[in-house]
Amino acid sequence: MLNAPTGTDPQYHAVYQSAQEAWLGSLNVLLQRGRNVPGVTQPSSVGSSFGKGARPFRELTATSFVIAQPRRRLTLSAHRPIDLGYALANVLWVMSGSDAVDSIRFYNPNAAEFSDDGVSLFGAQGVRIFRSNGGDQFEQAARRLETDPSSRRAVISVYKPADLFKDTCDSSCLTHMHFLVRDGALTCIANMRSQSVLMVMPYDLVLLTMLHEAMAVRLGVMLGNYVHCCGSFHYYADEEKLVQSVVAESMPAPPEMPPMLVADQDVRRKLARAERHLRTCLSSDPMARVDFANFDLDDFWRGYLAAVAAGARRRRGIPIAPPEAVPDNYLAVLQAR
């Protein structure tokens, strides 16, 4: 890892090998060099506890880091364990192009708090990426790079002018993703207007590096660096003891996820159907065996769905002894929760 520069400027740029290193390194830099900022007052923001009271936070501005091995996207902590079922299900939800609260609330009931109407999420990234008013931005970005591998225009826009004007509980933290093919490898640059480092960044890194890999697979190029850029990089003051505990753990990085094999539009449709099937089965019986054989998915995605099912059971207090075979790559994170 490259050390942050010294001086009064809180900006830094670091290169990490894994999401685990990036997470712990970022928390440590925030502890050492962050600035204390008064809490926001906007009543529709989680930063004010939705109007219940401002939450002061510790912040770095205009920061960035690189993850050199994006498949090492999982994080492990005893004090702040990631809900792997939700993290993986969120990727499927985004790739399906959905903004429905019910679809994601099954994996994370807190999602309902961010809905303005109890039905949809205004800032849902899947709709904006895969079903924007202009069409499927992901596919169009891929086509641009297929036509012109040197293109600088493969940018997926997520944050919209409407986000600035609307007082919503769900304003997208992701502003855009930029894809560049250089030396036969795909670099992904993700820009965040705001990043909750302790609580949310582990989930964002799973989602964004999965989309990065999906684009590389779609183009048939190597997976290059993932670059994470943030306007406001922060944790809340009431989280500081937990931050200190997580940083002191020195937990090893979980195993690398296996390589993705296919991620085209057809696969995304199959995954959406398979996830609905999973949710239907586990809603009626959390111990039900979920059979993915009829969805024509490869081993990567079948193992991925098995981990989603195991995580959903885990959230409901059911031990990890699912009838589906969960790949070893996921077990350490599943068992930590």
C-alpha positions as CSV (number, residue, x, y, z in Angstrom):
1,M,0.0,0.0,0.0
2,L,1.2,3.5,-0.8
3,N,1.2,5.8,2.3
4,A,-0.9,8.9,2.3
5,P,1.1,12.1,1.9
6,T,1.8,14.2,4.9
7,G,0.7,17.8,5.3
8,T,-2.4,19.8,6.1
9,D,-4.3,18.8,3.0
10,P,-6.6,15.8,3.9
11,Q,-6.6,14.5,0.3
12,Y,-4.8,11.2,-0.3
13,H,-4.4,8.5,-3.0
14,A,-3.6,4.9,-2.0
15,V,-3.2,1.6,-3.8
16,Y,-4.6,-1.5,-2.1
17,Q,-4.7,-5.1,-3.2
18,S,-8.2,-5.9,-1.7
19,A,-11.4,-4.4,-0.5
20,Q,-10.4,-5.4,3.0
21,E,-7.2,-3.4,2.8
22,A,-9.1,-0.5,1.3
23,W,-11.7,-0.5,4.0
24,L,-9.3,-0.8,6.9
25,G,-6.8,1.6,5.4
26,S,-9.6,4.2,4.7
27,L,-10.9,4.0,8.3
28,N,-7.4,4.4,9.7
29,V,-6.7,7.4,7.5
30,L,-10.0,9.0,8.6
31,L,-9.2,8.4,12.2
32,Q,-5.8,10.0,11.9
33,R,-6.4,12.8,9.4
34,G,-10.2,13.4,9.1
35,R,-11.8,16.7,10.0
36,N,-14.8,17.0,12.2
37,V,-17.9,18.5,10.5
38,P,-21.3,19.5,11.9
39,G,-24.1,17.2,11.0
40,V,-26.5,18.0,8.1
41,T,-29.9,19.3,8.9
42,Q,-31.8,18.1,5.8
43,P,-34.8,16.1,7.3
44,S,-34.9,13.6,4.4
45,S,-31.2,12.6,5.0
46,V,-29.9,9.7,7.0
47,G,-27.3,12.2,8.1
48,S,-29.9,13.9,10.3
49,S,-31.5,10.5,11.3
50,F,-34.3,11.6,9.0
51,G,-35.0,14.8,10.9
52,K,-34.5,13.4,14.4
53,G,-31.2,15.2,15.0
54,A,-28.0,16.1,13.2
55,R,-25.1,13.6,13.3
56,P,-21.7,15.2,13.3
57,F,-19.2,13.3,11.1
58,R,-15.5,12.9,10.5
59,E,-14.5,13.6,6.9
60,L,-11.9,13.7,4.1
61,T,-12.8,15.5,0.9
62,A,-11.9,14.7,-2.7
63,T,-10.2,11.4,-1.9
64,S,-9.5,8.3,-4.0
65,F,-8.0,4.9,-3.8
66,V,-7.3,1.9,-6.1
67,I,-8.1,-1.7,-5.7
68,A,-5.6,-3.7,-7.8
69,Q,-7.4,-7.0,-7.4
70,P,-11.1,-6.3,-7.7
71,R,-12.2,-9.9,-7.2
72,R,-10.9,-9.6,-3.7
73,R,-14.1,-7.6,-3.1
74,L,-15.3,-9.1,0.2
75,T,-14.6,-7.7,3.7
76,L,-14.4,-9.5,7.0
77,S,-14.9,-8.1,10.5
78,A,-16.1,-9.5,13.8
79,H,-17.3,-6.1,15.0
80,R,-18.9,-4.9,11.8
81,P,-19.7,-8.1,9.8
82,I,-21.0,-7.7,6.3
83,D,-24.4,-9.2,5.5
84,L,-23.2,-11.2,2.5
85,G,-26.7,-12.3,1.5
86,Y,-27.8,-8.7,1.2
87,A,-24.5,-7.6,-0.5
88,L,-24.8,-10.2,-3.2
89,A,-28.6,-9.8,-3.6
90,N,-28.1,-6.1,-4.0
91,V,-26.0,-6.8,-7.1
92,L,-28.7,-8.9,-8.6
93,W,-31.3,-6.3,-7.8
94,V,-29.3,-3.5,-9.5
95,M,-28.6,-5.7,-12.5
96,S,-32.3,-6.5,-12.9
97,G,-33.0,-2.8,-13.3
98,S,-35.4,-2.7,-10.4
99,D,-36.4,0.1,-8.1
100,A,-39.0,-1.9,-6.1
101,V,-38.7,-1.8,-2.3
102,D,-40.3,-5.2,-1.8
103,S,-37.6,-6.9,-3.9
104,I,-34.7,-5.7,-1.8
105,R,-36.5,-5.4,1.6
106,F,-36.5,-9.2,1.8
107,Y,-32.7,-9.1,2.2
108,N,-32.5,-5.8,4.1
109,P,-35.7,-4.5,5.9
110,N,-34.0,-1.1,6.5
111,A,-34.4,-0.4,2.7
112,A,-38.0,0.7,3.4
113,E,-36.7,3.7,5.4
114,F,-35.3,5.2,2.3
115,S,-38.4,5.0,0.2
116,D,-40.5,8.1,-0.2
117,D,-43.7,6.2,-1.0
118,G,-43.2,2.7,0.4
119,V,-43.2,1.3,-3.1
120,S,-40.0,2.4,-4.9
121,L,-36.6,3.9,-4.2
122,F,-36.0,7.2,-6.0
123,G,-32.2,6.8,-6.3
124,A,-32.2,3.1,-7.3
125,Q,-29.1,2.6,-9.4
126,G,-30.4,-0.3,-11.4
127,V,-33.1,1.7,-13.1
128,R,-30.7,4.5,-13.9
129,I,-28.0,2.2,-15.3
130,F,-30.0,-0.5,-17.1
131,R,-33.3,1.2,-17.8
132,S,-32.6,4.9,-18.1
133,N,-34.7,7.2,-20.3
134,G,-32.0,6.8,-22.9
135,G,-31.9,3.0,-22.7
136,D,-29.5,0.5,-21.2
137,Q,-26.4,2.6,-20.4
138,F,-24.3,-0.5,-19.5
139,E,-24.9,-2.1,-22.9
140,Q,-24.3,1.2,-24.7
141,A,-21.0,1.8,-22.9
142,A,-19.9,-1.7,-23.9
143,R,-20.8,-1.1,-27.5
144,R,-18.8,2.2,-27.5
145,L,-15.7,0.3,-26.2
146,E,-16.3,-2.6,-28.7
147,T,-16.4,0.0,-31.6
148,D,-13.5,2.1,-30.3
149,P,-11.4,0.5,-27.5
150,S,-9.6,3.8,-27.0
151,S,-12.8,5.7,-26.3
152,R,-13.1,8.0,-23.3
153,R,-16.9,8.3,-23.6
154,A,-17.9,5.0,-21.9
155,V,-19.5,6.9,-19.0
156,I,-22.6,5.7,-17.1
157,S,-24.4,8.6,-15.5
158,V,-26.3,7.8,-12.3
159,Y,-26.8,11.1,-10.5
160,K,-29.4,13.3,-12.2
161,P,-30.4,16.9,-12.0
162,A,-33.6,15.7,-10.3
163,D,-31.5,14.5,-7.4
164,L,-30.5,18.1,-6.7
165,F,-34.0,19.4,-6.8
166,K,-35.9,16.7,-5.0
167,D,-36.0,16.3,-1.2
168,T,-35.9,12.5,-1.2
169,C,-34.8,10.0,1.4
170,D,-32.8,8.2,-1.4
171,S,-30.4,10.5,-3.2
172,S,-27.9,8.4,-5.1
173,C,-24.4,8.4,-3.6
174,L,-23.0,7.1,-6.9
175,T,-22.7,9.8,-9.5
176,H,-21.1,7.9,-12.4
177,M,-18.9,5.1,-13.6
178,H,-16.2,5.5,-16.3
179,F,-14.8,2.6,-18.1
180,L,-11.4,2.7,-20.0
181,V,-9.7,-0.1,-21.9
182,R,-6.0,0.3,-21.7
183,D,-3.3,-2.3,-22.5
184,G,-6.0,-5.0,-22.9
185,A,-7.4,-4.4,-19.4
186,L,-10.5,-2.6,-18.2
187,T,-10.1,0.2,-15.6
188,C,-13.3,1.3,-13.8
189,I,-13.5,4.7,-12.2
190,A,-16.5,5.1,-9.8
191,N,-17.3,8.5,-8.5
192,M,-19.2,9.0,-5.3
193,R,-20.7,12.2,-4.0
194,S,-20.8,10.7,-0.5
195,Q,-19.4,7.6,1.0
196,S,-20.2,6.2,4.5
197,V,-16.9,4.3,5.0
198,L,-17.8,2.2,8.0
199,M,-21.3,1.1,7.3
200,V,-21.8,1.3,3.5
201,M,-18.5,1.1,1.7
202,P,-18.1,-2.7,2.0
203,Y,-21.5,-3.1,0.2
204,D,-20.6,-0.4,-2.4
205,L,-17.3,-2.2,-3.2
206,V,-19.1,-5.5,-3.8
207,L,-21.6,-3.9,-6.2
208,L,-19.2,-1.6,-8.1
209,T,-16.5,-4.2,-8.6
210,M,-19.1,-6.7,-9.7
211,L,-20.3,-4.2,-12.4
212,H,-16.7,-3.6,-13.3
213,E,-16.1,-7.3,-13.8
214,A,-19.3,-7.8,-15.6
215,M,-18.2,-5.1,-18.1
216,A,-14.8,-6.7,-18.5
217,V,-16.4,-10.1,-19.2
218,R,-18.9,-8.5,-21.6
219,L,-16.0,-7.0,-23.6
220,G,-13.7,-10.1,-23.3
221,V,-10.8,-8.1,-21.8
222,M,-8.8,-8.5,-18.6
223,L,-10.0,-7.1,-15.3
224,G,-7.9,-4.0,-14.5
225,N,-7.8,-1.6,-11.6
226,Y,-10.9,-0.4,-9.8
227,V,-10.6,3.3,-8.8
228,H,-12.9,4.7,-6.1
229,C,-13.2,8.5,-5.9
230,C,-15.3,10.3,-3.3
231,G,-16.4,13.9,-2.6
232,S,-17.2,13.3,1.0
233,F,-15.5,10.3,2.6
234,H,-16.7,10.0,6.1
235,Y,-18.0,8.1,9.2
236,Y,-20.3,9.5,11.9
237,A,-19.0,10.7,15.3
238,D,-21.3,8.2,17.0
239,E,-19.6,5.4,15.1
240,E,-16.0,6.2,16.2
241,K,-15.7,3.5,18.9
242,L,-16.8,0.9,16.4
243,V,-14.4,2.3,13.8
244,Q,-11.6,1.9,16.4
245,S,-12.6,-1.6,17.1
246,V,-12.7,-2.6,13.4
247,V,-9.3,-1.1,12.7
248,A,-7.8,-2.8,15.7
249,E,-9.0,-6.3,14.6
250,S,-6.4,-6.7,11.8
251,M,-8.7,-9.4,10.2
252,P,-7.3,-11.1,7.1
253,A,-8.9,-10.5,3.7
254,P,-11.4,-13.1,2.7
255,P,-10.7,-15.3,-0.3
256,E,-10.9,-13.9,-3.8
257,M,-14.2,-14.5,-5.5
258,P,-14.0,-16.9,-8.5
259,P,-13.9,-15.3,-12.0
260,M,-17.2,-14.4,-13.5
261,L,-17.8,-16.2,-16.8
262,V,-20.7,-14.5,-18.5
263,A,-22.7,-11.4,-17.7
264,D,-24.6,-10.4,-20.8
265,Q,-28.2,-9.2,-21.1
266,D,-29.5,-12.8,-21.4
267,V,-27.7,-13.9,-18.2
268,R,-29.1,-10.8,-16.3
269,R,-32.6,-11.8,-17.3
270,K,-32.0,-15.4,-16.1
271,L,-30.6,-14.1,-12.8
272,A,-33.6,-11.9,-12.2
273,R,-35.9,-14.9,-12.7
274,A,-33.7,-17.1,-10.5
275,E,-33.6,-14.5,-7.7
276,R,-37.4,-14.1,-7.8
277,H,-37.7,-17.9,-7.5
278,L,-35.3,-17.9,-4.5
279,R,-37.2,-15.2,-2.8
280,T,-40.6,-16.9,-3.4
281,C,-39.2,-20.2,-2.0
282,L,-37.6,-18.7,1.1
283,S,-40.5,-16.4,1.8
284,S,-42.8,-19.5,2.3
285,D,-40.2,-21.7,4.0
286,P,-36.7,-20.4,4.9
287,M,-35.4,-23.9,4.9
288,A,-36.8,-24.8,1.5
289,R,-34.4,-26.2,-1.0
290,V,-33.9,-23.7,-3.8
291,D,-33.2,-25.5,-7.1
292,F,-31.4,-23.3,-9.7
293,A,-31.0,-26.1,-12.3
294,N,-33.8,-24.8,-14.6
295,F,-32.3,-21.4,-15.1
296,D,-29.4,-22.4,-17.4
297,L,-26.8,-20.6,-15.3
298,D,-23.1,-21.5,-15.0
299,D,-21.3,-22.7,-11.9
300,F,-20.3,-19.1,-10.9
301,W,-23.8,-17.9,-10.8
302,R,-25.3,-21.0,-9.2
303,G,-22.7,-20.8,-6.4
304,Y,-23.4,-17.1,-6.1
305,L,-27.1,-17.7,-5.7
306,A,-26.5,-20.4,-3.2
307,A,-24.5,-17.9,-1.1
308,V,-27.5,-15.4,-1.4
309,A,-29.8,-18.1,-0.1
310,A,-27.5,-19.0,2.8
311,G,-27.2,-15.3,3.7
312,A,-30.9,-14.8,3.6
313,R,-31.3,-17.8,6.0
314,R,-28.5,-16.5,8.2
315,R,-30.3,-13.1,8.6
316,R,-33.3,-15.1,9.9
317,G,-31.2,-16.9,12.5
318,I,-30.9,-20.2,10.6
319,P,-27.4,-21.8,10.8
320,I,-25.4,-22.3,7.7
321,A,-26.3,-25.8,6.7
322,P,-28.2,-25.1,3.5
323,P,-29.1,-27.8,1.0
324,E,-27.4,-25.9,-1.8
325,A,-23.6,-26.1,-2.1
326,V,-22.1,-22.8,-1.1
327,P,-18.6,-22.3,-2.5
328,D,-15.8,-22.0,0.0
329,N,-15.0,-18.5,-1.2
330,Y,-18.1,-17.2,0.6
331,L,-18.1,-19.2,3.8
332,A,-15.8,-17.1,6.0
333,V,-17.9,-14.0,5.5
334,L,-21.2,-15.9,5.9
335,Q,-20.0,-17.4,9.2
336,A,-18.8,-14.1,10.6
337,R,-22.3,-12.7,10.8
